[in-house]
Amino acid sequence: MRIPFTRWPDEFARRYREKGYWQDVPLTDILTRHADSDKTAVIEGERAFSYRQLNQAADNLACSLRRQGIKPGETALVQLGNVPELYITFFALLKLGVAPVLALFSHQRTELNAYATQIAPTLVIADRQHTLFTGEDFLNTFVAEHRSVRVVLLRNDDGDHSLDAAMRQTEEDFTATPSPADEVAYFQLSGGTTGTPKLIPRTHNDYYYSVRRSNEICGFNEETRFLCAIPAAHNYAMSSPGALGVFLAKGTVVLATDPSATLCFPLIEKHQINATALVPPAVSLWLQAIQEWGGNAPLASLRLLQVGGARLSATLAARIPAEIGCQLQQVFGMAEGLVNYTRLDDSPERIINTQGRPMCPDDEVWVADADGNPLPPGEIGRLMTRGPYTFRGYFNSPQHNANAFDANGFYCSGDLISIDQDGYITVHGREKDQINRAARR
């Protein structure tokens, strides 16, 4: 069974393969390529998982789900916070060919019900520590309303629904059955201007390219020790380069529950963190904390601070190298695909004043006026884009897609931008006020 989605036209798919963007390799390869390594992959509190342990736990969970009747081509609703189980679950489902929606831990019944209505999941994986799942009322109602759900697993559950137990059940002869690389791997969440986020189908091919290319631009490697202090399920935290980039490079991810300086500064010192990603409000809090620490914050190991999720003011950007003492990289991306980075060797002026340029030579980006006509460099208008990792349609949303795409397949993100002569983008706002949920993009 294949999940329906809007495909790239054949001539584009052919071109993207010929140019090596699409390599027809499933996302499971990001983990399995290091499956025999005892290097630490992820740390959370006092817990640490090596690559071998992370892969084994994913295999165990996949086996348990297969025994419970979960099949390739089905969908899952997952709601886990900044914990290793998020990545274990993600890879386990990819190994089974099951496409998850990764709900944010902040989401409540409205969002979860909306996602379930759209994808009709056969599986729900959540956490007893979430207020919705501390008791049985919401879960019982949810399963009764969404009859497609056959299996429920819960983190921090000691009973029949234990996710922890499922990850420990060893299976000798597990064979992965990931979906084909040109099919849907999982669903990301749109930024959304109002209401419930729309679902974005991401294929193995397009998402893997985004991660690979992000690593090349950002310089992630085996020495990368990345602090993930924004919501781990966000596209930004997953793939820009995020945790998937770290895993691909065989680095180490350290998880934090929030980006507060009181939590993150000691983690940076303890684990010798050299890269992290924040949103602008968190940057402001870090700069304030550094002043309160009298300039003695333990950040000497930090080499790269990525800032994205919202427009970073030039005033704030200029303070980062001087006061935090590390390289700033601006990130302007979207869960729908397109990602722009300032480059590590860009001039300070460009890094401070722009949100970067597209990462792929075949990213087609232009600025449209209100009537859909192209505008010259420097003029402000609507961002229009298509490319090898930018989707071609929201899931099961024909009416919205008719308004979000032009006749040539260019996506209109709703961002108001200008592009200079060198292709660097400056973000000026949005056509409509957008709900800012910390790091949606």
Secondary structure, DSSP 4 states (H G I P E B T S, - for coil): ------PPPHHHHHHHHHTTS-----TTHHHHTTTT--SEEEEETTEEEEHHHHHHHHHHHHHHHHHTT--TT-EEEEE--SSHHHHHHHHHHHHHT-EEEEE-TT--HHHHHHHHHHH--SEEEEETTSGGGSSSHHHHHHHHH-TT--EEEEET--STTBHHHHHH---SS----PPPTTSEEEEEE---SSSSPPEEEEEHHHHHHHHHHHHHHHT--TT-EEEE-S-TTSHHHHHSSHHHHHHHHT-EEEE-SS--HHHHHHHHHHHT--EEEE-HHHHHHHHHHHHHTTT--S-TT--EEEE-SSPPPHHHHHHIIIII-SEEEEEEE-TTS-EEE--TTS-HHHHHH---EESSTT-EEEEE-TTS-B--TT--EEEEEE-TTS-S--TT-HHHHHHHB-TTS-EEEEEEEEE-TTS-EEEEEESS-----SS--
